[in-house]
């Protein structure tokens, strides 16, 4: 299972973020309209994968910029392989967009 997940991660990482984000509204709309179906569950997973790629890219860019500001200039490969647990470098004042999922009738 781990090998399959790693393969999926490699495939997702190779995709263009702009192309993935073009699909975001479509999958967000599908997920907002709950249906107890496999199709709805798959849409949730696809939306989560799109969000994961976006989050990964934002985190990478934030950490990369912080390293450059600190005077470090590692190559891209070094930056990606450096400490993976750097969440403490991101200020708690940094805010992201929170999408609220409401029950039917409340949206």
C-alpha positions in Angstrom: 0.0 0.0 0.0 2.8 2.4 0.8 4.4 1.9 -2.6 1.1 2.6 -4.2 0.7 5.8 -2.2 4.2 6.9 -3.1 3.6 6.3 -6.7 0.4 8.4 -6.5 2.4 11.1 -4.8 5.0 11.1 -7.6 2.3 11.3 -10.2 0.5 14.2 -8.5 3.8 16.0 -8.0 4.5 15.9 -11.7 1.2 17.6 -12.6 0.8 21.3 -13.3 -0.8 23.1 -10.4 -2.6 25.5 -12.6 -4.3 22.6 -14.5 -5.3 21.0 -11.2 -6.6 24.2 -9.8 -8.8 24.6 -13.0 -10.6 21.5 -11.7 -11.0 22.8 -8.2 -14.4 24.5 -8.6 -15.8 21.5 -10.3 -14.9 19.1 -7.5 -15.7 21.6 -4.8 -19.3 21.9 -6.2 -19.6 18.1 -6.4 -18.4 17.7 -2.8 -20.7 20.4 -1.5 -23.8 18.5 -2.8 -23.6 15.4 -0.6 -24.7 12.1 -2.1 -24.1 8.7 -0.5 -22.4 7.4 -3.6 -19.0 6.2 -4.7 -18.9 9.0 -7.1 -19.2 11.6 -4.3 -16.5 9.8 -2.3 -14.2 9.8 -5.3 -14.9 13.6 -5.8 -13.9 14.1 -2.1 -10.6 12.3 -2.6 -9.9 14.2 -5.9 -10.6 17.5 -4.2 -8.3 16.5 -1.3 -5.5 15.6 -3.8 -5.9 18.9 -5.5 -5.7 20.7 -2.2 -2.7 18.6 -1.2 -0.7 19.7 -4.2 -1.6 23.3 -3.6 -0.6 23.1 0.0 2.6 21.4 -0.8 3.5 24.1 -3.3 2.6 26.9 -0.9 4.7 25.3 1.9 7.6 24.7 -0.5 7.5 28.3 -1.7 7.2 29.7 1.8 10.1 27.7 3.2 12.2 28.3 0.1 11.7 32.1 0.4 12.6 32.0 4.1 15.8 30.1 3.4 16.8 32.7 0.8 16.0 35.5 3.2 18.2 33.8 5.8 21.1 33.8 3.3 21.0 30.1 2.5 21.0 29.3 -1.2 20.6 25.5 -1.4 19.8 23.8 -4.7 16.2 22.8 -5.2 17.0 19.1 -4.4 18.7 20.1 -1.2 15.8 22.3 -0.2 13.3 19.4 -0.8 15.4 16.9 1.2 16.1 19.2 4.1 14.2 18.9 7.4 10.7 17.9 6.7 9.4 19.1 10.1 9.6 22.9 9.5 6.0 23.8 10.3 7.3 26.0 13.2 8.8 28.3 10.6 5.4 29.3 9.3 4.0 32.1 11.4 0.7 31.5 13.1 -0.4 34.8 11.7 -0.3 33.4 8.2 -3.8 32.7 7.1 -5.3 30.5 4.5 -8.8 30.3 3.0 -11.1 28.1 5.0 -13.9 26.6 3.1 -16.9 25.9 5.2 -19.0 22.9 4.3 -22.5 23.4 5.6 -25.4 21.0 5.7 -28.0 21.3 3.0 -30.4 24.2 3.4 -27.8 26.2 5.3 -25.6 27.2 2.4 
